[in-house]
Amino acid sequence: MKYKNEKRKNDVNGIKVGKSLDASSGRGMLTTQGNLDLHPATASYRLATWNVRTLHQPGKLENILNEMRRLSIAIMGVSETRWIQAGKKVVDGATFIYSGPERKHEKGVGVILDPATSRQHGLGRRNICGDKWAGWCEANNQVVTNSYFKHHPRRLWTWRSPDDHTKNQIDYITINKRFRNSVTQAKCYPGADCDSDHSVVVATIRLRLQKLKRRVVTSKLDLTALKKCDIRTKFKDSVQQRFPDIHEFIEAEESYGKFSEVIRQVTREVIPTLPRIKKQIWMTEEILELMDARRLSGRFTDEYRNINRIIRRKCRNGKETFYQKQCQELEELEKQFLKQLVSLI
């Protein structure tokens, strides 16, 4: 569908928008240069494949892009590109994805996508600052969301000049390529008003948050204590007292269940637990006990805040005392070493 161009000169990076466009409500006649490409109910694409013999010469890729535009080809597979390694390059809005050998300029394949197919639906032409911005996004694995979807031009421009003649797209929302599928929509809303010459850019993101399970901390048993004669004898006597004659149980499963239950009970009562490993050398048993009390007191309570304040103070004091002691020991060793060194001299 073509629309009539007005004589009024506009400067929107190559997009001409007339005064009759009411951006805030979406009403009025749109005056744009060229064709207005709206979402069709059904769409067809022309695919092609071409053995280009080589792309390792100046102007060859641009030549192929011109032929794609002339023949209205959306996707073209090329072979014998003779480009080394693998990567992606954007030329005149089209995207070229290639793969080849590591060093030698031979063989190699690639796919060329036209601007509409590669989903680069920006507004107008890109200037030098736009090229730098695109390079930064490519280097940091970022995707520009509000140029990732095809929209009407009034949903693309984010800034307009005071005379309402120039409209540019200079505000963006980016997201890491890994999460680009979570963005379902991104566009600007020129109807929002706060006395600014910029429009608000809104992105809709679908999140799937993982439910974190609290890890249950269990004390480990010191099984090496069974090597001690008194603990081993106590463990044996406790099991024999609690476990009756095995012949009283007819079923083997019942006997096994009863035996396992008795073993667990006696183990918890007789065998001691291993001491907790201190992550810091200056950490004391008192601080660890306070941490357990803080965990059981419940968050967002006065008791929790008081215990947390005490823990911070004791950690700070314990750490300072430990390093002071270390420094004193180093100073004493230094003095001893100097005395020995002087005596040798």
Buried (B, 14 or more C-beta within 10 A) or exposed (E): EEBEEBEEEBBBBEBBBBEEBBBEEEEEEBBBBEEEEEEEEEEEEEEBEBEBEEBBEEEBBEEBBEEBEEEEBBBBEBBBBBBBEBEEBBEEBBBBBBBBBEEEBEEBBBBBBBBBBBEBBBBBEBEEEBEEBBEEBBEEEBBBBBBBBBBBBBBBBBBBEEEEBBBBBEBBBBBEEEEBEBBEBBBBBBEEEEEEEBBBBBBEEEEEEEEEEEEEEEEEBEEEBBEEEEBBEBBEEBBEEEBEEEEEBEEEEEBEEBBEEBBEEBBEEBBEEEEBEEEEEBBBEEBBEBBEBBEEBEEEEEEBEEBBEBBEEBBEEBBEEBEEEEEEEEEEEEEEEEEEEEEEE
